[in-house]
Amino acid sequence: MTVSGSRIALVTGANKGIGRAIAHRLGELGLCVYLGARDEGRGREAEHEMRAEGLDVRFICLDVTDESCVSLAAKRIEDEAGHLDALVNNAGVGAPAAPPSRTPVAEVRRTYETNVFGVISVTNAMLPLLRRSRSARIVNVSSVLGSITHAASQDDPTGVFPKGVFPTLLDYNTSKAALNAITVTYANELREERILVNAASPGFVATDINGHQGHLTPEQGARIPVWLATLGDDGPTAAFLGEDGSPTGQQLSW
Ligand SMILES: NC(=O)c1ccc[n+]([C@@H]2O[C@H](COP(=O)([O-])OP(=O)(O)OC[C@H]3O[C@@H](n4cnc5c(N)ncnc54)[C@H](OP(=O)(O)O)[C@@H]3O)[C@@H](O)[C@H]2O)c1
């Protein structure tokens, strides 16, 4: 099914949670959205629901840890759309909470495969398509838990954790810190090409990743990623913005 005339987006890990809400909102805004999911059944179900609302949302099989799957996804988008305007690297995992001293290195590796290496793999595969857009945007869905500054001061600017208490999730926090560094590194490479690359912290959202303990809805968590995916040409690059209820979010420290 070829695409003509629309802006094209790809959202990874979009079958549920925040990614699903990002895909839905981008569809509502009139974009043609490739809904990335590693499981066909879950992906097709999300696609079906959104298409029933009249949105141009297309399931695309995408396990971000599988390079051949990532290449096939890029080839399909190239064949159908010819380019990509917005890439939202949303897919993410976390290991069960344990202190760093009791976290098996295998758990850290597993989390990095998705949260770090998966982002690099998808970004590099999609960059040739993004370079064909006149206003390409890359959004990395990060977390305030990836902020080394806030971890060091044990001061959570979002107010979820009291002062002096900052979660010590070795795999998750450090994977998001790496993702933040990756965001700035790509932003600097792509600055001259006017490809804007930013990180978003969606806030504490009730989803499977945290056993639905968050206080925000996936739709609220999707707000800043969607804003960054649809930025005007005068928008920021190399920014780290977090949900705080304001239109453009709060600037977080790296
Ligand atoms: N919820 C929060 O409070 C919060 C706060 C800060 C940041 N975040 C970030 O927000 C993003 C979305 O998380 P969420 O809260 O919406 O969690 P979620 O409901 O657990 O969704 C995670 C999504 O990532 C997908 N995924 C995991 N590994 C994948 C892989 N290898 N390839 C492709 N997709 C994969 C999952 O697919 P399956 O269904 O197949 O597992 C699912 O669609 C993550 O990057 C997370 O770190 C969340």
The ligand as an SDF file (V2000), in Angstrom:
LIG
                    3D

 48 52  0  0  0  0  0  0  0  0999 V2000
    5.7910    4.4660   32.0990 N   0  0  0  0  0  0  0  0  0  0  0  0
    6.6120    5.3850   32.6070 C   0  0  0  0  0  0  0  0  0  0  0  0
    6.3790    5.9120   33.7180 O   0  0  0  0  0  0  0  0  0  0  0  0
    7.8400    5.7990   31.8540 C   0  0  0  0  0  0  0  0  0  0  0  0
    8.6280    6.8340   32.3960 C   0  0  0  0  0  0  0  0  0  0  0  0
    9.7560    7.2370   31.7270 C   0  0  0  0  0  0  0  0  0  0  0  0
   10.0850    6.6550   30.5110 C   0  0  0  0  0  0  0  0  0  0  0  0
    9.3110    5.6490   29.9940 N   0  0  0  0  0  0  0  0  0  0  0  0
    9.7080    5.0660   28.7150 C   0  0  0  0  0  0  0  0  0  0  0  0
    8.6070    5.0830   27.8320 O   0  0  0  0  0  0  0  0  0  0  0  0
    8.7730    4.0690   26.8350 C   0  0  0  0  0  0  0  0  0  0  0  0
    7.4800    3.2790   26.7090 C   0  0  0  0  0  0  0  0  0  0  0  0
    7.2660    2.5860   27.9310 O   0  0  0  0  0  0  0  0  0  0  0  0
    5.8170    2.2810   28.5030 P   0  0  0  0  0  0  0  0  0  0  0  0
    5.7560    2.9150   29.8260 O   0  0  0  0  0  0  0  0  0  0  0  0
    4.7790    2.5810   27.4960 O   0  0  0  0  0  0  0  0  0  0  0  0
    5.9620    0.6970   28.7620 O   0  0  0  0  0  0  0  0  0  0  0  0
    5.1770   -0.5630   28.1570 P   0  0  0  0  0  0  0  0  0  0  0  0
    3.7240   -0.3700   28.2470 O   0  0  0  0  0  0  0  0  0  0  0  0
    5.8260   -1.7250   28.8110 O   0  0  0  0  0  0  0  0  0  0  0  0
    5.5710   -0.5260   26.5960 O   0  0  0  0  0  0  0  0  0  0  0  0
    6.8520   -0.8480   26.1520 C   0  0  0  0  0  0  0  0  0  0  0  0
    6.7670   -1.1060   24.6610 C   0  0  0  0  0  0  0  0  0  0  0  0
    8.0830   -1.4140   24.1790 O   0  0  0  0  0  0  0  0  0  0  0  0
    7.9700   -2.6090   23.4100 C   0  0  0  0  0  0  0  0  0  0  0  0
    9.2300   -3.3290   23.3150 N   0  0  0  0  0  0  0  0  0  0  0  0
    9.9830   -3.8570   24.3030 C   0  0  0  0  0  0  0  0  0  0  0  0
   11.0610   -4.4560   23.7870 N   0  0  0  0  0  0  0  0  0  0  0  0
   10.9740   -4.3250   22.4460 C   0  0  0  0  0  0  0  0  0  0  0  0
   11.7860   -4.7270   21.3600 C   0  0  0  0  0  0  0  0  0  0  0  0
   12.9020   -5.4470   21.5310 N   0  0  0  0  0  0  0  0  0  0  0  0
   11.4160   -4.3780   20.1060 N   0  0  0  0  0  0  0  0  0  0  0  0
   10.2960   -3.6670   19.9100 C   0  0  0  0  0  0  0  0  0  0  0  0
    9.4690   -3.2760   20.8840 N   0  0  0  0  0  0  0  0  0  0  0  0
    9.8180   -3.6060   22.1360 C   0  0  0  0  0  0  0  0  0  0  0  0
    6.8850   -3.4150   24.1060 C   0  0  0  0  0  0  0  0  0  0  0  0
    6.4000   -4.4600   23.2760 O   0  0  0  0  0  0  0  0  0  0  0  0
    5.7830   -5.8320   23.8630 P   0  0  0  0  0  0  0  0  0  0  0  0
    4.3250   -5.5820   24.1230 O   0  0  0  0  0  0  0  0  0  0  0  0
    6.0170   -6.8150   22.7610 O   0  0  0  0  0  0  0  0  0  0  0  0
    6.5350   -6.1720   25.1220 O   0  0  0  0  0  0  0  0  0  0  0  0
    5.8760   -2.3020   24.3190 C   0  0  0  0  0  0  0  0  0  0  0  0
    5.1850   -2.0400   23.1280 O   0  0  0  0  0  0  0  0  0  0  0  0
    9.9730    3.2300   27.2880 C   0  0  0  0  0  0  0  0  0  0  0  0
   11.1240    3.6220   26.5790 O   0  0  0  0  0  0  0  0  0  0  0  0
   10.1130    3.5970   28.7550 C   0  0  0  0  0  0  0  0  0  0  0  0
   11.4250    3.4250   29.2360 O   0  0  0  0  0  0  0  0  0  0  0  0
    8.2010    5.2130   30.6450 C   0  0  0  0  0  0  0  0  0  0  0  0
  1  2  1  0
  2  3  2  0
  2  4  1  0
  4  5  1  0
  4 48  2  0
  5  6  2  0
  6  7  1  0
  7  8  2  0
  8  9  1  0
  8 48  1  0
  9 10  1  0
  9 46  1  0
 10 11  1  0
 11 12  1  0
 11 44  1  0
 12 13  1  0
 13 14  1  0
 14 15  2  0
 14 16  1  0
 14 17  1  0
 17 18  1  0
 18 19  2  0
 18 20  1  0
 18 21  1  0
 21 22  1  0
 22 23  1  0
 23 24  1  0
 23 42  1  0
 24 25  1  0
 25 26  1  0
 25 36  1  0
 26 27  1  0
 26 35  1  0
 27 28  2  0
 28 29  1  0
 29 30  1  0
 29 35  2  0
 30 31  1  0
 30 32  2  0
 32 33  1  0
 33 34  2  0
 34 35  1  0
 36 37  1  0
 36 42  1  0
 37 38  1  0
 38 39  2  0
 38 40  1  0
 38 41  1  0
 42 43  1  0
 44 45  1  0
 44 46  1  0
 46 47  1  0
M  CHG  2   8   1  16  -1
M  END
$$$$
